[in-house]
Amino acid sequence: MVAPAALRVVRCGGGGRLCGARPVFSADAKYLLCASGDFVKMYSLGTGETLRLMGGHADLVTGVQLNPRNHMQLYSSSLDGSIKLWDFMDGIPIKTFTVGCKLLALYALASCEDSVFVITPKSGERDTFQLVSVKLTKAAGQDIEAKDLSVVLDGVDVSPKCTAFGREGEYVASVKDVNLQVYFFKRKLLNRFSVNAMKTKGGIHYFTCVVCHPTEDCIATGHADGKIRLWYVNFHHKREYTFSTLHWHHDFVLDLAFSMEGTSLLSGGVESVLVLWQNLSDRQKDFLPRLGSAIEYISVSPDGSLCCTLHADNRITIINSNLRLSRSIQGLIKSTDVKTGLVVDPRTKALVLNGEPGHLQFYCLQSDQQLFSLDIVQRQYIHQAGLKQVDLVKVAFSAQGKWLATVEEREEVTDPELQLKLWFYDEETQSFKLNTIINTPHDDHITDMCFRDMDEMEDDSLILVTTGRDCVFKVWVIVEDTDPEAQQSVSWSCDFVGSYHNYQATNCCFSEDGSLLAVSFEGTVTVWDSLTWDLKCTFCHPPGKIRNICFGRLTCSKYLIGATDHGFLCCWNLLSCALEWSAHLNILVLQPDPLSEHIAAVSWLSKESSLFVFKPNEPRPIYIQRNLCKEKIQLAAFVPRDEPETTDSEKYLWLRRSQLFFLTDTQELMTLSTKSLEERLTPSSKQLAVEESLPVTPFSLLLGKHRRQQSQEDTDLGKLVIHNKQEQDSPAVKELLHTPAHVLPSASFLCPIFIKSLLISKENKSAEEVADEVEMESEKAEDDSDEERDVTEMEQEDTSPSKLLGEITCKLSKYQEKELRKIRKMDYSWISAF
């Protein structure tokens, strides 16, 4: 018996922030490795595809570094207190070193063979961090404790950009606030400097980042006033440090990077512009503008042919050495406030939410990439603090995904500027086209909207309902445009306006069959007939206002669920118009599964989020997950699966047809899963040949050309190439060819197995031939034994390699052989009469 897998919370690869650590290039500059939530991602720089998703850490990954002694291996650090060594080409964890404290940054040096450097919190002190050297022992086993720690620097900044190592690891430089400290390892000398003592022209000059020259004694520091200072270290005189200043950025310098030769310097900041300082001179600089968002990290490939910038909007931009864009890899864009909620596109099953300012992003969770971005506001966004700008606040899809409704408004205005837009999906262009713009659909902010989900009647009786703080809800329907000059044949107009005692309308939803509409007015839920718009009944559960409402589905369609802001979850029976049951829970998120009766409710209590999954007809939850995460969960969505998931546990059946995703207040996208990483990855992302990472040599080019010519000659001459099937299917050969070298057994163990696999058995018949002979014998009992013997000898001669070297005979198929035997057994004596 296999125990069912436990349900665990995992940060999504696509949803995990890529800005957690500086990315690194592979040695051949074909792949990019970066931290993404709890995982390490491996991208192909040729296609931008996610090739590997390496997981095993139990918390955020804070650093990735290539092993200086083996460029096919990778170190990763995490807040879970562990350092993992990976064979990233195969995605295999080789060793796990347990340090025992939070690791906030990771540095690996070629000069330190058995040690790495990490930034850890200082024990007993709050918000104080230190740079520590960790000795990685070479003990046997995969899980090893690394307890040999030595403190290098005290009082360092928590950011990995604020610590850098000098040429060949001779010294380390660290910046914090207005202080720069440089520590020399051999002489054990520590020098400290403060920019407060320097002559400055005013402004904020705090340190923001530091980087060391690869070959010279030079340190570059970025500052909050937009300046870059180049410090030149004099090893012979203790206090003689001189610096020069480069200035272009008008705000924070967020990161710096030297080229591999050290002849130029790259800088980036909030301006979304990459600056290349040629010869470290203020007079020679080039720019790559309009990169989309603030530049968080800059990395340079080992061969200097590429660099990449990591942006605040979760985008990676690959740039050639001549400052030309090569490729862009877009992760899930993290907005400061996801006002649209988490919505699922019925057509593509993509997650839809706020993207760039004024845009709607469609993010595919299966392929882990953004499908496209739709410009809703269609206005230029101005990056200026305090400026009131138009933003996207509400989104809704029709049942088939043919129609999209969006609401945009100007931020924090007493008299809001509102626009309701209706978009139609064009099959020819495979995109949404604007159909109708309704200015000021409500007199105050729109609080909610929904389409009537009637699949079979969507084109005939499609209805959109919006609720607003102006104390009304409005019903919008499609009407034919009678104007002959109109560009659209149909448009949307208001068909009905409803209200209840002048209360603010807060939420709305349709029943599964579309016959009923529920609208909440502060503390009261009203139920309306969607055909006549008559008020059928009302429900209330004082005290408190209604926060969320939803109808039950399938067998539970007679129930209506509501959550109040005073901590009550209520279930009303629509047939009896009475309260069925209630529970005292502070529910923030109420999300029904569109493919089952299950409803997910997320509560927030005592600084932790908890999950409750239930059916409305049963007051007892079928699944409870206490302490789901420490962050407050703001939004959730059920995403239908492409194929139902098989599970051995009954309590996880609610995840069989849909997968639950939720977004925290820290903009982390998480999900619940019982599968391992290998099972969650798509087959295409698993396939990666080691040869792709090896450089192409002249000999390999010559050998490949010779093989192609030989293959072409064989095809032209019609030669039959003989393959030993037994050799191809040998497990020993497969082990040797497809298993990484570091996990293979010793050669003395593999050698006998390999030699035995090359030996040819005396029984030269395959299993298919034996089965065919048994079938032939049982087909007719009166077969002649001599004839059978002749046929068998003929087959053996046809498959003999010695005979194939001469004249080639055409081998018959099984069906042709059976038909030939039937012809032989037929009596043709009647022909002699003619």
VENBEL-V647013 format. One record per residue. N is the residue number from 1. RES is the residue in one letter. PSI is psi in radians with two decimals (* if undefined). NEAR is the number of other C-alpha atoms within 12 Angstrom. Layout:
N/RES/PSI/NEAR + N/RES/PSI/NEAR
//
This chain:
1/M/2.30/4 + 2/V/2.21/8 + 3/A/2.43/9 + 4/P/2.53/15 + 5/A/2.50/18 + 6/A/2.52/18 + 7/L/2.20/26 + 8/R/2.74/22 + 9/V/2.22/31 + 10/V/2.49/36 + 11/R/2.31/36 + 12/C/2.56/42 + 13/G/-0.80/41 + 14/G/-0.52/40 + 15/G/-0.29/42 + 16/G/2.48/43 + 17/R/2.32/41 + 18/L/-0.15/46 + 19/C/0.29/37 + 20/G/-0.39/37 + 21/A/2.85/44 + 22/R/2.25/43 + 23/P/2.81/44 + 24/V/2.55/44 + 25/F/2.63/40 + 26/S/2.91/40 + 27/A/-0.55/30 + 28/D/0.12/24 + 29/A/0.55/31 + 30/K/-0.36/32 + 31/Y/2.70/38 + 32/L/2.28/47 + 33/L/2.29/48 + 34/C/2.79/50 + 35/A/2.43/47 + 36/S/1.65/47 + 37/G/-2.22/40 + 38/D/0.07/39 + 39/F/2.93/40 + 40/V/2.15/52 + 41/K/2.52/47 + 42/M/2.04/40 + 43/Y/2.59/40 + 44/S/2.17/29 + 45/L/-0.27/33 + 46/G/-0.67/19 + 47/T/-0.31/17 + 48/G/0.11/30 + 49/E/2.57/32 + 50/T/1.95/36 + 51/L/-0.65/34 + 52/R/2.56/40 + 53/L/1.73/42 + 54/M/2.09/42 + 55/G/2.77/36 + 56/G/-0.36/32 + 57/H/2.58/35 + 58/A/0.06/23 + 59/D/-3.03/30 + 60/L/2.40/38 + 61/V/2.24/45 + 62/T/-0.14/46 + 63/G/2.50/48 + 64/V/2.36/47 + 65/Q/2.39/43 + 66/L/2.52/37 + 67/N/2.03/32 + 68/P/-0.41/25 + 69/R/-0.28/19 + 70/N/1.83/21 + 71/H/-0.01/27 + 72/M/0.07/32 + 73/Q/2.76/32 + 74/L/2.41/44 + 75/Y/2.50/47 + 76/S/2.48/56 + 77/S/2.79/52 + 78/S/2.84/41 + 79/L/-0.22/31 + 80/D/0.00/26 + 81/G/0.37/34 + 82/S/2.68/39 + 83/I/2.22/50 + 84/K/2.46/46 + 85/L/2.15/39 + 86/W/2.55/39 + 87/D/1.65/31 + 88/F/-0.33/42 + 89/M/-0.52/40 + 90/D/-0.11/31 + 91/G/0.52/35 + 92/I/2.20/31 + 93/P/2.17/30 + 94/I/-0.88/30 + 95/K/2.68/30 + 96/T/2.10/33 + 97/F/2.06/38 + 98/T/1.99/31 + 99/V/-0.68/34 + 100/G/-0.05/24 + 101/C/2.87/28 + 102/K/2.34/31 + 103/L/2.08/43 + 104/L/-0.24/41 + 105/A/2.78/44 + 106/L/2.40/46 + 107/Y/2.33/41 + 108/A/2.27/39 + 109/L/2.54/29 + 110/A/-0.48/23 + 111/S/-0.29/21 + 112/C/1.76/22 + 113/E/-0.72/20 + 114/D/0.41/21 + 115/S/2.67/30 + 116/V/2.91/43 + 117/F/2.44/44 + 118/V/2.77/47 + 119/I/2.20/44 + 120/T/2.73/43 + 121/P/2.52/30 + 122/K/2.18/24 + 123/S/2.36/15 + 124/G/-0.11/8 + 125/E/2.42/12 + 126/R/2.41/12 + 127/D/0.60/15 + 128/T/2.30/21 + 129/F/2.78/33 + 130/Q/2.65/36 + 131/L/2.17/39 + 132/V/2.46/35 + 133/S/2.24/31 + 134/V/2.16/36 + 135/K/2.16/27 + 136/L/1.85/31 + 137/T/2.72/24 + 138/K/0.55/18 + 139/A/2.72/15 + 140/A/2.71/13 + 141/G/2.88/14 + 142/Q/-0.56/20 + 143/D/1.99/21 + 144/I/2.45/24 + 145/E/2.24/26 + 146/A/1.61/28 + 147/K/-0.05/20 + 148/D/1.60/21 + 149/L/2.54/25 + 150/S/2.28/21 + 151/V/2.26/22 + 152/V/-0.86/31 + 153/L/2.49/36 + 154/D/2.69/28 + 155/G/0.61/30 + 156/V/2.87/39 + 157/D/2.64/36 + 158/V/-0.40/33 + 159/S/2.37/39 + 160/P/-0.32/42 + 161/K/-0.19/42 + 162/C/0.15/45 + 163/T/2.34/47 + 164/A/2.65/45 + 165/F/2.45/40 + 166/G/-3.09/33 + 167/R/2.26/28 + 168/E/0.45/23 + 169/G/0.44/28 + 170/E/-0.53/28 + 171/Y/2.89/36 + 172/V/2.40/39 + 173/A/2.40/44 + 174/S/2.42/47 + 175/V/2.56/40 + 176/K/2.26/36 + 177/D/-1.96/27 + 178/V/0.27/27 + 179/N/2.45/29 + 180/L/2.23/40 + 181/Q/2.39/37 + 182/V/2.17/44 + 183/Y/2.22/31 + 184/F/2.14/27 + 185/F/-0.81/23 + 186/K/-0.79/13 + 187/R/-0.13/14 + 188/K/0.82/14 + 189/L/2.32/20 + 190/L/2.12/22 + 191/N/2.40/28 + 192/R/2.47/24 + 193/F/2.68/27 + 194/S/2.32/22 + 195/V/-0.15/28 + 196/N/-0.54/18 + 197/A/-0.22/12 + 198/M/2.75/17 + 199/K/1.97/11 + 200/T/2.78/16 + 201/K/0.50/11 + 202/G/3.10/13 + 203/G/2.99/17 + 204/I/2.11/22 + 205/H/0.48/32 + 206/Y/2.60/32 + 207/F/2.46/39 + 208/T/-0.45/41 + 209/C/2.87/46 + 210/V/2.56/45 + 211/V/2.58/45 + 212/C/2.54/40 + 213/H/2.43/37 + 214/P/-0.45/28 + 215/T/-0.31/19 + 216/E/2.95/26 + 217/D/1.30/31 + 218/C/2.40/35 + 219/I/2.28/45 + 220/A/2.29/49 + 221/T/2.46/52 + 222/G/2.65/48 + 223/H/2.82/41 + 224/A/-0.29/29 + 225/D/0.15/29 + 226/G/0.03/32 + 227/K/2.70/38 + 228/I/2.23/44 + 229/R/2.31/41 + 230/L/1.97/32 + 231/W/2.24/31 + 232/Y/2.07/24 + 233/V/2.29/29 + 234/N/1.91/18 + 235/F/-0.33/21 + 236/H/-0.44/10 + 237/H/2.25/11 + 238/K/-0.69/18 + 239/R/0.02/16 + 240/E/1.54/15 + 241/Y/2.21/26 + 242/T/2.71/20 + 243/F/2.65/23 + 244/S/2.87/20 + 245/T/2.35/25 + 246/L/2.38/33 + 247/H/2.08/29 + 248/W/-0.70/31 + 249/H/2.49/27 + 250/H/-0.13/23 + 251/D/-2.82/26 + 252/F/2.34/33 + 253/V/1.94/45 + 254/L/-0.49/46 + 255/D/2.73/48 + 256/L/2.67/47 + 257/A/2.28/44 + 258/F/2.64/40 + 259/S/2.93/33 + 260/M/-0.59/25 + 261/E/-0.26/22 + 262/G/0.17/27 + 263/T/-0.29/22 + 264/S/2.86/28 + 265/L/2.37/44 + 266/L/2.42/46 + 267/S/2.65/53 + 268/G/2.70/47 + 269/G/-2.69/41 + 270/V/-0.19/33 + 271/E/-0.12/31 + 272/S/0.60/34 + 273/V/2.26/34 + 274/L/2.18/45 + 275/V/2.27/41 + 276/L/1.99/35 + 277/W/1.82/33 + 278/Q/2.35/23 + 279/N/0.46/19 + 280/L/0.64/33 + 281/S/2.50/23 + 282/D/-0.29/22 + 283/R/-0.37/14 + 284/Q/1.75/18 + 285/K/2.54/22 + 286/D/2.80/25 + 287/F/2.56/25 + 288/L/1.70/28 + 289/P/3.13/21 + 290/R/0.91/19 + 291/L/0.04/33 + 292/G/-0.83/31 + 293/S/3.10/35 + 294/A/2.46/34 + 295/I/2.04/38 + 296/E/-0.73/44 + 297/Y/2.64/44 + 298/I/2.27/43 + 299/S/2.59/46 + 300/V/2.40/38 + 301/S/2.72/33 + 302/P/-0.55/25 + 303/D/-0.02/19 + 304/G/0.08/26 + 305/S/-0.40/25 + 306/L/2.74/34 + 307/C/2.83/46 + 308/C/2.59/47 + 309/T/2.40/54 + 310/L/2.23/47 + 311/H/2.83/43 + 312/A/-0.38/33 + 313/D/0.33/35 + 314/N/0.65/41 + 315/R/2.46/40 + 316/I/2.22/45 + 317/T/2.14/43 + 318/I/2.24/42 + 319/I/2.38/31 + 320/N/2.93/24 + 321/S/-0.34/24 + 322/N/0.35/18 + 323/L/0.75/27 + 324/R/2.43/21 + 325/L/2.29/23 + 326/S/-0.81/22 + 327/R/2.67/25 + 328/S/2.27/30 + 329/I/1.96/37 + 330/Q/2.05/41 + 331/G/-3.00/44 + 332/L/2.06/46 + 333/I/2.19/42 + 334/K/1.92/36 + 335/S/2.72/34 + 336/T/-0.51/20 + 337/D/1.98/25 + 338/V/1.56/36 + 339/K/-0.44/34 + 340/T/-0.29/37 + 341/G/3.13/35 + 342/L/2.01/40 + 343/V/2.53/40 + 344/V/2.23/38 + 345/D/2.05/34 + 346/P/-0.42/27 + 347/R/-0.84/26 + 348/T/-0.10/28 + 349/K/0.41/28 + 350/A/2.68/35 + 351/L/2.22/46 + 352/V/2.25/40 + 353/L/3.13/46 + 354/N/2.40/39 + 355/G/-2.12/41 + 356/E/2.79/37 + 357/P/2.13/35 + 358/G/0.08/34 + 359/H/2.76/34 + 360/L/2.13/45 + 361/Q/2.44/38 + 362/F/1.93/35 + 363/Y/2.14/35 + 364/C/2.07/29 + 365/L/-0.45/36 + 366/Q/-0.84/29 + 367/S/-0.10/31 + 368/D/0.83/33 + 369/Q/2.76/32 + 370/Q/2.24/32 + 371/L/-0.94/27 + 372/F/2.96/26 + 373/S/2.30/27 + 374/L/2.13/29 + 375/D/1.91/28 + 376/I/-0.87/38 + 377/V/-0.62/30 + 378/Q/0.77/18 + 379/R/2.64/16 + 380/Q/2.23/15 + 381/Y/2.29/21 + 382/I/2.12/16 + 383/H/1.53/17 + 384/Q/2.23/10 + 385/A/2.40/8 + 386/G/-0.11/9 + 387/L/2.24/14 + 388/K/2.03/18 + 389/Q/2.79/25 + 390/V/2.34/27 + 391/D/2.76/41 + 392/L/2.23/41 + 393/V/-0.46/38 + 394/K/2.54/39 + 395/V/2.46/41 + 396/A/2.47/41 + 397/F/2.59/40 + 398/S/3.00/37 + 399/A/-0.69/30 + 400/Q/-0.02/26 + 401/G/0.24/31 + 402/K/-0.50/30 + 403/W/2.51/38 + 404/L/2.26/41 + 405/A/2.32/43 + 406/T/2.61/48 + 407/V/2.28/45 + 408/E/2.56/41 + 409/E/2.76/36 + 410/R/2.41/24 + 411/E/2.40/22 + 412/E/0.95/17 + 413/V/2.37/16 + 414/T/-0.80/13 + 415/D/1.57/16 + 416/P/2.56/27 + 417/E/1.89/27 + 418/L/2.55/34 + 419/Q/2.27/30 + 420/L/2.15/40 + 421/K/2.41/37 + 422/L/2.21/38 + 423/W/2.43/32 + 424/F/2.39/31 + 425/Y/2.10/25 + 426/D/2.07/16 + 427/E/-0.56/12 + 428/E/-0.84/9 + 429/T/-0.16/9 + 430/Q/0.78/14 + 431/S/2.94/23 + 432/F/2.39/28 + 433/K/2.45/25 + 434/L/2.25/28 + 435/N/-0.85/29 + 436/T/2.40/31 + 437/I/2.17/24 + 438/I/1.92/24 + 439/N/2.37/18 + 440/T/1.09/22 + 441/P/-0.48/36 + 442/H/2.80/35 + 443/D/-0.15/24 + 444/D/-3.11/28 + 445/H/2.46/36 + 446/I/2.22/40 + 447/T/-0.51/39 + 448/D/2.81/40 + 449/M/2.71/42 + 450/C/2.66/39 + 451/F/2.71/39 + 452/R/2.09/39 + 453/D/1.50/34 + 454/M/1.67/25 + 455/D/-0.80/21 + 456/E/-0.24/15 + 457/M/0.38/16 + 458/E/-0.75/24 + 459/D/-0.49/22 + 460/D/-0.72/14 + 461/S/0.88/23 + 462/L/2.30/35 + 463/I/2.42/42 + 464/L/2.32/43 + 465/V/2.33/46 + 466/T/2.50/48 + 467/T/2.61/41 + 468/G/2.92/38 + 469/R/-0.08/28 + 470/D/0.24/29 + 471/C/0.36/29 + 472/V/2.78/35 + 473/F/2.56/45 + 474/K/2.52/36 + 475/V/2.19/36 + 476/W/2.34/33 + 477/V/2.85/26 + 478/I/2.32/26 + 479/V/2.61/22 + 480/E/2.38/16 + 481/D/2.06/17 + 482/T/-0.20/12 + 483/D/2.07/12 + 484/P/-0.38/10 + 485/E/0.00/8 + 486/A/2.48/13 + 487/Q/-0.49/15 + 488/Q/2.49/22 + 489/S/-0.45/17 + 490/V/2.76/22 + 491/S/3.07/27 + 492/W/2.51/31 + 493/S/2.84/28 + 494/C/2.30/22 + 495/D/-0.46/22 + 496/F/2.55/22 + 497/V/2.18/23 + 498/G/2.71/36 + 499/S/2.95/32 + 500/Y/1.85/28 + 501/H/0.53/16 + 502/N/0.52/16 + 503/Y/2.69/25 + 504/Q/2.33/33 + 505/A/2.22/41 + 506/T/-0.71/38 + 507/N/2.72/39 + 508/C/2.61/44 + 509/C/2.66/42 + 510/F/2.68/36 + 511/S/2.97/35 + 512/E/-0.67/32 + 513/D/-0.02/24 + 514/G/0.10/31 + 515/S/-0.41/26 + 516/L/2.54/33 + 517/L/2.22/46 + 518/A/2.24/49 + 519/V/2.23/54 + 520/S/2.32/48 + 521/F/1.66/39 + 522/E/-1.83/38 + 523/G/0.16/32 + 524/T/2.44/35 + 525/V/2.19/45 + 526/T/2.52/40 + 527/V/2.20/39 + 528/W/2.59/33 + 529/D/2.14/21 + 530/S/-0.12/33 + 531/L/-0.78/19 + 532/T/-0.24/15 + 533/W/0.65/25 + 534/D/2.48/21 + 535/L/2.07/21 + 536/K/-0.85/22 + 537/C/2.92/27 + 538/T/2.60/27 + 539/F/2.53/34 + 540/C/2.66/33 + 541/H/1.36/32 + 542/P/2.69/19 + 543/P/2.98/15 + 544/G/2.79/21 + 545/K/2.69/29 + 546/I/2.19/40 + 547/R/-0.71/35 + 548/N/2.58/43 + 549/I/2.65/46 + 550/C/2.66/45 + 551/F/2.66/44 + 552/G/2.85/38 + 553/R/2.82/28 + 554/L/-2.07/21 + 555/T/-0.20/17 + 556/C/0.46/29 + 557/S/-0.20/31 + 558/K/0.09/29 + 559/Y/2.61/37 + 560/L/2.24/50 + 561/I/2.42/49 + 562/G/2.59/53 + 563/A/2.37/42 + 564/T/2.79/38 + 565/D/-0.02/27 + 566/H/0.22/22 + 567/G/0.67/28 + 568/F/2.41/30 + 569/L/2.09/43 + 570/C/2.56/40 + 571/C/2.07/39 + 572/W/2.50/37 + 573/N/2.09/27 + 574/L/-0.39/30 + 575/L/-0.71/15 + 576/S/-0.15/15 + 577/C/0.74/20 + 578/A/2.83/20 + 579/L/2.10/25 + 580/E/-0.85/24 + 581/W/2.86/23 + 582/S/2.72/27 + 583/A/2.55/28 + 584/H/1.59/18 + 585/L/2.44/26 + 586/N/1.45/33 + 587/I/2.16/37 + 588/L/-0.58/36 + 589/V/2.28/40 + 590/L/1.92/40 + 591/Q/1.98/43 + 592/P/2.60/41 + 593/D/2.16/36 + 594/P/-0.21/32 + 595/L/0.10/23 + 596/S/-3.10/29 + 597/E/-0.10/32 + 598/H/2.56/41 + 599/I/2.31/44 + 600/A/2.28/42 + 601/A/2.27/48 + 602/V/2.20/44 + 603/S/2.80/41 + 604/W/2.06/29 + 605/L/2.32/23 + 606/S/0.78/14 + 607/K/0.63/15 + 608/E/2.59/20 + 609/S/2.45/33 + 610/S/2.61/30 + 611/L/2.35/38 + 612/F/2.19/35 + 613/V/2.25/35 + 614/F/2.89/34 + 615/K/2.42/34 + 616/P/-0.48/40 + 617/N/-0.05/30 + 618/E/2.07/22 + 619/P/-0.35/24 + 620/R/2.22/15 + 621/P/2.58/21 + 622/I/-0.27/26 + 623/Y/2.35/27 + 624/I/2.26/21 + 625/Q/1.71/25 + 626/R/2.63/22 + 627/N/0.93/22 + 628/L/-0.78/29 + 629/C/2.84/33 + 630/K/-0.34/20 + 631/E/2.74/26 + 632/K/2.19/32 + 633/I/2.15/37 + 634/Q/-0.65/32 + 635/L/2.73/38 + 636/A/2.77/40 + 637/A/2.43/37 + 638/F/2.16/36 + 639/V/2.10/38 + 640/P/2.46/31 + 641/R/2.68/25 + 642/D/-0.66/15 + 643/E/2.45/13 + 644/P/2.47/16 + 645/E/2.37/22 + 646/T/2.39/21 + 647/T/2.57/22 + 648/D/-0.15/19 + 649/S/2.37/20 + 650/E/-0.52/14 + 651/K/-0.13/23 + 652/Y/0.20/31 + 653/L/-0.40/25 + 654/W/-0.25/36 + 655/L/0.15/39 + 656/R/-0.79/30 + 657/R/-0.34/24 + 658/S/2.72/33 + 659/Q/2.36/41 + 660/L/2.17/44 + 661/F/2.54/40 + 662/F/2.66/43 + 663/L/2.28/38 + 664/T/3.01/35 + 665/D/-0.24/25 + 666/T/0.24/23 + 667/Q/0.58/32 + 668/E/2.23/39 + 669/L/2.15/43 + 670/M/2.88/36 + 671/T/2.95/35 + 672/L/2.35/33 + 673/S/2.57/29 + 674/T/-0.12/29 + 675/K/2.71/25 + 676/S/3.00/19 + 677/L/-0.73/28 + 678/E/-0.61/21 + 679/E/-0.52/15 + 680/R/-0.44/27 + 681/L/2.58/26 + 682/T/2.66/19 + 683/P/-0.61/16 + 684/S/-0.52/16 + 685/S/-0.22/29 + 686/K/-0.42/24 + 687/Q/1.98/19 + 688/L/2.07/23 + 689/A/2.48/19 + 690/V/-0.55/20 + 691/E/-0.41/17 + 692/E/-0.41/18 + 693/S/-0.16/24 + 694/L/2.44/18 + 695/P/2.59/16 + 696/V/2.11/14 + 697/T/2.81/11 + 698/P/-0.63/10 + 699/F/-0.71/11 + 700/S/-0.62/14 + 701/L/-0.74/13 + 702/L/-0.75/13 + 703/L/-0.72/14 + 704/G/-0.66/15 + 705/K/-0.72/14 + 706/H/-0.70/14 + 707/R/-0.67/14 + 708/R/-0.69/14 + 709/Q/-0.73/14 + 710/Q/-0.70/16 + 711/S/-0.68/17 + 712/Q/-0.69/14 + 713/E/-0.71/15 + 714/D/-0.67/15 + 715/T/-0.72/13 + 716/D/-0.72/11 + 717/L/-0.16/11 + 718/G/0.45/11 + 719/K/2.61/18 + 720/L/2.01/21 + 721/V/2.22/16 + 722/I/2.22/16 + 723/H/2.36/11 + 724/N/1.86/19 + 725/K/-0.61/15 + 726/Q/-0.63/23 + 727/E/-0.67/20 + 728/Q/-0.65/16 + 729/D/0.16/14 + 730/S/2.21/21 + 731/P/-0.58/20 + 732/A/-0.74/26 + 733/V/-0.72/22 + 734/K/-0.70/19 + 735/E/-0.76/21 + 736/L/-0.64/23 + 737/L/-0.50/17 + 738/H/-0.06/20 + 739/T/2.32/21 + 740/P/2.57/24 + 741/A/-0.56/19 + 742/H/-0.20/19 + 743/V/0.06/19 + 744/L/2.61/18 + 745/P/3.12/16 + 746/S/2.77/13 + 747/A/-0.60/15 + 748/S/-0.50/11 + 749/F/-0.66/13 + 750/L/-0.46/19 + 751/C/-0.86/18 + 752/P/-0.66/15 + 753/I/-0.72/21 + 754/F/-0.72/21 + 755/I/-0.73/18 + 756/K/-0.60/17 + 757/S/-0.36/24 + 758/L/-0.27/20 + 759/L/2.43/16 + 760/I/2.23/15 + 761/S/2.65/13 + 762/K/-0.63/7 + 763/E/1.77/12 + 764/N/0.02/20 + 765/K/2.41/22 + 766/S/2.96/18 + 767/A/-0.55/13 + 768/E/-0.67/13 + 769/E/-0.71/20 + 770/V/-0.76/16 + 771/A/-0.61/14 + 772/D/-0.67/21 + 773/E/-0.69/23 + 774/V/-0.69/15 + 775/E/-0.66/16 + 776/M/-0.66/27 + 777/E/-0.60/21 + 778/S/-0.14/12 + 779/E/-0.80/14 + 780/K/2.28/17 + 781/A/-0.40/11 + 782/E/0.36/13 + 783/D/2.50/18 + 784/D/2.26/16 + 785/S/-0.63/14 + 786/D/-0.72/11 + 787/E/-0.70/18 + 788/E/-0.70/23 + 789/R/-0.70/15 + 790/D/-0.75/14 + 791/V/-0.74/24 + 792/T/-0.74/22 + 793/E/-0.66/15 + 794/M/-0.72/19 + 795/E/-0.71/27 + 796/Q/-0.65/21 + 797/E/-0.64/23 + 798/D/-0.58/21 + 799/T/0.08/26 + 800/S/2.25/21 + 801/P/-0.59/18 + 802/S/-0.62/13 + 803/K/-0.52/15 + 804/L/-0.36/19 + 805/L/-0.39/16 + 806/G/-2.22/13 + 807/E/2.35/14 + 808/I/2.22/18 + 809/T/2.61/17 + 810/C/2.14/14 + 811/K/2.31/18 + 812/L/2.67/17 + 813/S/2.97/14 + 814/K/-0.75/18 + 815/Y/-0.72/14 + 816/Q/-0.66/13 + 817/E/-0.73/21 + 818/K/-0.77/22 + 819/E/-0.63/15 + 820/L/-0.68/16 + 821/R/-0.66/23 + 822/K/-0.69/16 + 823/I/-0.68/12 + 824/R/-0.60/16 + 825/K/-0.14/17 + 826/M/2.58/12 + 827/D/1.96/10 + 828/Y/0.35/11 + 829/S/-0.40/9 + 830/W/-0.32/8 + 831/I/-0.48/8 + 832/S/-0.37/7 + 833/A/-0.40/6 + 834/F/*/6
//
